[in-house]
């Protein structure tokens, strides 16, 4: 099954959480904070949103940082995705 986002929506695959801190402490799964970094899987076409023209600035394969409480989590089969609006994406990691 494939996700095709509409309008200014972007489908993200969350990157794995760090299991070890910089000082070498191993964190159990419950103590790990979800990372706010993700990889762009699919991008909507953009267009008119709330009366304004929206041009998509990200593309599949980009690594991005998104707002902490943004989006809707979706599970398809074994894969988990987050669907966010483009304005919930804060930066492209390059």
C-alpha positions as CSV (number, residue, x, y, z in Angstrom):
1,X,0.0,0.0,0.0
2,X,1.3,3.5,-0.9
3,X,0.5,6.8,0.8
4,X,-0.1,9.8,-1.6
5,X,-0.5,13.0,0.4
6,X,-2.9,15.7,-0.7
7,X,-2.5,19.5,-0.8
8,X,0.4,20.7,1.4
9,X,0.8,17.5,3.3
10,X,4.1,15.6,3.6
11,X,4.6,11.9,4.7
12,X,7.6,11.4,7.0
13,X,9.4,8.3,8.3
14,X,10.8,9.0,11.7
15,X,14.5,8.3,12.1
16,X,15.6,5.9,14.9
17,X,16.1,7.3,18.4
18,X,19.6,7.4,19.8
19,X,20.1,4.4,22.2
20,X,23.2,5.8,23.8
21,X,23.9,9.3,25.1
22,X,27.1,11.2,24.1
23,X,28.7,10.2,27.4
24,X,28.0,6.4,26.7
25,X,24.9,5.8,28.9
26,X,22.6,3.3,27.3
27,X,18.9,4.4,27.5
28,X,16.1,1.9,27.8
29,X,13.3,2.2,25.2
30,X,10.9,4.0,27.7
31,X,13.5,6.7,28.4
32,X,14.2,7.5,24.8
33,X,12.7,10.7,23.5
34,X,11.2,10.5,20.1
35,X,13.5,12.3,17.6
36,X,12.1,15.2,15.7
37,X,14.1,14.2,12.7
38,X,12.6,12.3,9.8
39,X,13.0,11.4,6.2
40,X,10.5,12.7,3.6
41,X,8.8,9.7,2.0
42,X,6.2,11.5,-0.2
43,X,5.1,15.1,-0.9
44,X,1.7,16.5,-1.8
45,X,1.2,18.7,-4.9
46,X,0.9,22.0,-3.0
47,X,-1.6,24.4,-4.6
48,X,-4.1,26.8,-3.0
49,X,-4.3,26.4,0.8
50,X,-6.5,28.9,2.8
51,X,-6.5,31.2,-0.3
52,X,-2.7,31.3,-0.6
53,X,-0.5,29.6,-3.2
54,X,1.7,27.0,-1.5
55,X,4.9,25.7,-3.3
56,X,6.4,22.5,-1.9
57,X,9.9,23.1,-0.6
58,X,10.8,19.5,0.3
59,X,11.2,16.4,-1.8
60,X,11.3,12.7,-1.1
61,X,14.7,11.7,0.5
62,X,15.2,15.0,2.3
63,X,16.0,14.7,6.0
64,X,14.0,17.3,8.0
65,X,13.3,18.5,11.5
66,X,9.6,19.0,12.3
67,X,7.6,20.4,15.2
68,X,7.4,18.2,18.3
69,X,3.7,17.8,18.5
70,X,2.9,18.1,14.7
71,X,1.2,15.6,12.5
72,X,-0.8,12.4,12.5
73,X,0.8,9.1,13.1
74,X,-0.3,6.3,10.7
75,X,0.7,2.7,10.6
76,X,0.5,0.7,7.3
77,X,1.5,-2.9,7.7
78,X,4.8,-2.9,9.7
79,X,5.7,0.7,8.7
80,X,4.9,3.8,10.7
81,X,4.6,7.2,9.2
82,X,3.8,10.8,10.3
83,X,1.7,13.0,8.0
84,X,2.4,16.7,8.6
85,X,1.6,20.0,6.9
86,X,4.6,21.5,5.2
87,X,4.6,24.5,7.6
88,X,5.2,22.0,10.5
89,X,8.6,21.3,9.0
90,X,11.1,23.6,10.6
91,X,14.3,22.8,8.6
92,X,16.0,20.6,6.0
93,X,19.1,18.9,7.4
94,X,21.8,18.9,4.9
